[in-house]
Amino acid sequence: MDIGSVLSKLWSTTGLVGFEAGNAIMILVGLILLYLAIFKKFEPLLLVPIGFGAILANLPFAPIMTPPSGTMPGGLVYYLHQGVEKEIFPPLIFMGVGAMTDFGPLLANPSTLLLGAAAQLGIFIAMMIAKALGFSLSQAAAIGIIGGADGPTAIYTAMKLAPELLGPIAVAAYTYMSLVPLIQPPIMKALTTEKERSTVMSELRQVSKTEKIIFPIVVTVVVSLLLPPVAPLVGMLMLGNLFRECGVVERLSKTAANEFNNILVILLGVSVGATMDARSFLRLQTIEIIALGVVAFAGGTAGGVLLGKLMYKLTGGKVNPLIGSAGVSAVPMAARVSQVVGQEANPGNFLLMHAMGPNVAGVIGTAVVAGVMLSLLL
């Protein structure tokens, strides 16, 4: 074989032969996600692996997502993605979330559960618009869940109702979660008065250890009996929380909240990013989903704040409406946004713990809404 034939054959095996404009665009998208994560600190724990996964997925001929064929094994990320496809990673990540979550503020003020429920309004608004745009009902429901600002729930729901839309839905969910500090404040300020934002709320009562132990058990039993499809999500969330609150398995609690959760985030992020190949991502549907994500987040924020305003009126000014925006469940970022906007109006205002009530209620609320949709559409 002469040198020309060798070079020709070598060239034909490189990814450059199959590299197209779509691949370049998606690699640029991956680089933008990395920029937002690294330099702007927008949800870096998730956007870094997702962005890098998107780059890997758009390198032609690279055995990343290749399924097994004959005697040839599948690609590395193909097997990692089974954790998403078989709905393993999202519930396990929820266990880590539960181990990091304090439901005390919700138990101290149960009325904030209503704010977490009101913030699910964005899900239904986005769902109705998606259906009007021509998406199927199952696809529209999966898109709407973006408004819950809960990545694992969005991925879990998408895999069951619209697996073909997993990439855009996951990217929209996690990207907008990272943009909560930019999206929410203008809406919060537009819907409230200076006086309402200045409202100082009374100190929360002390919640007993017994209450904190009973809560995850009761929630698991009640929600799983009423909505069996979300038992894996809610069950793992509450198991992690029980690890945290029972006080006798500190090693398990720390592992679930740290090392184990971090490993899962890496695997989930790279797997989701690897679904962003040019052929499946560069479509009009993707742009529509990204746009609907903004609508869902805005609608959820508005729903929580508006119910907060109603509670402000009904309690004679004892509830600051700003805490309603935290019901979108981006924990704890949304609660911190409530704190920041509240302190802008009144430097002596400390809303963080009050906002954590609807914030953690939103996690449960989004799972419940997902459960209702799965029960009706599967």
Buried (B, 14 or more C-beta within 10 A) or exposed (E): EEEEEEEEEEEEEEEEEEBEEBBEBBBEBBBBBBEBBEEEEBBBBBBBBBBBBBBBBBBBBBEBBBEEEEEEEBBBBBBBBEBBBEBBBBBBBBBBBBBBBBBBBBBBBEBBBBBBBBBBBBBBBBBEBBBEBEBEBBBBBBBBBBBBBBBBBBBBBBBBBBBEBBBBBBBBBBBBBBBBBEBBBEBBBEBBEEEBBBBBBEEBEEBEEEBBBBBBEEBBBEBBEEBEBBBBBBBBBBBBBBBBBBEEBEEBBBBBBEEBBEEBBBBBBBBBBBBBBBEBBBEEBBEBBBBBBBBBBBBBBBBBBBBBBBBBEEEEEEBBBBBBBBBBBBBBBBBBBBBBBBBBBBEEBBBBBBBBBBBBBBBBBBBBBBBBBBEEBE
